Amino acid sequence: MSKQVTIQPNFEISGLLKVKHRDTKLDNFQLYKSGRYALFFGLKKIIEINPSLKDIYIPTFVCPQVLMPIDKLNLNKNFYQIDQNLCLDKKYLEKSVNSNSIIIVINYFGFPSEWEYFEELKLKTKCTLISDNCHSLLTKYNGKSLSEYGDLSFNSFRKMLPVLSGSQLFYNNEEYSINNRVSIRTPSLSELLYMFRSFKPGFIKTRLGDTKLVGHYRPDGNNKYFFDPDSTNTIDSLSDKLFFNSLNNYQKIRDKRQQNYKSWLDYLPESDFIFLNELKADNDTTPYVFPCIARSKEIMDKWLVWGRKRNISIINWSNKRDDLNNHLRLMLLFPVIPDKNIKLTLLNAK
Ligand SMILES: Cc1ncc(COP(=O)(O)O)c(C=O)c1O
């Protein structure tokens, strides 16, 4: 087993032995290589059906992978504010959104967004909602999977399940359904490298595999390495076999992730961090990470070094936008992967 405590789970080859057949005729989703591809094809479908939908609203707290498909489709980007409690600027949305607007709603870090508000806004304005569920694949809200919210919803398997690739695009609005299941493909070299990252000796510091170049996105550059919708963009054959089984195992995954979440909450000092008090992991929540805000840049850097020394991946999930809330620049994510016991790791990590 890998010594590194990573944010995303390691590929589980043994899972292939337990694979059960799935009747793909029952699928109410389309499978893609990853979240950004699902978003691209979902948006493409929306604007094919309704070409007047050109204005898209995106939270300021967003990663480049969400912007790639939007830029490729030349949509007009508008940004709505997110504050340090992950609350959104409702006044701005209320005065700007209309029936020609598409809104991206991100369910951050395994927690539901303010869905009552968005559903009411949709009723009032007839806007189109897309639920970005890349962090929250296994979380339910009011008894429903978060995949069932929004006109379209998409996720990212690799963040939560021990697979190499894959994303479901759910069409909760029949109008947008896509029915062209593309054949699966063999895993790519970068995915295979990623699969073996857990066996990488500690002295090799470079990251292996697909995520390597993601930080260098420039809308006007050639971004083919990490986003090329003309390439084969479906799920790889191993992950296609594995994901369904892993989804069925979700209660075990949820319990372990909740336990690990709590261990970080108990361990990290309030003098160094602002905790997101609104984010309570209840029975329906499967956290992607333990998120918290460092009280200064120096404190953030101190903890990044602390993690590196102890083989614990901690990441600063942020962006360089001028309009990003200053606290959110210092957002740190701590790993809660289910195959590790964070309490034990912390007891051994002096
Ligand atoms: C909130 C969010 N949305 C979308 C994506 C894109 O997902 P993927 O990396 O599977 O393309 C990511 C991560 O990269 C993400 O963090």
The ligand as a Gaussian input file, in Angstrom:
#p B3LYP/6-31G(d) Opt

LIG

0 1
 C      -15.053000      21.823000      -9.098000
 C      -14.455000      21.092000     -10.263000
 N      -15.172000      21.019000     -11.407000
 C      -14.709000      20.359000     -12.496000
 C      -13.466000      19.746000     -12.481000
 C      -12.993000      19.038000     -13.707000
 O      -13.000000      17.665000     -13.514000
 P      -11.979000      16.708000     -14.303000
 O      -10.624000      16.927000     -13.724000
 O      -12.533000      15.339000     -14.055000
 O      -12.035000      17.099000     -15.735000
 C      -12.689000      19.810000     -11.301000
 C      -11.369000      19.198000     -11.174000
 O      -10.516000      19.125000     -11.915000
 C      -13.190000      20.494000     -10.174000
 O      -12.476000      20.584000      -9.031000

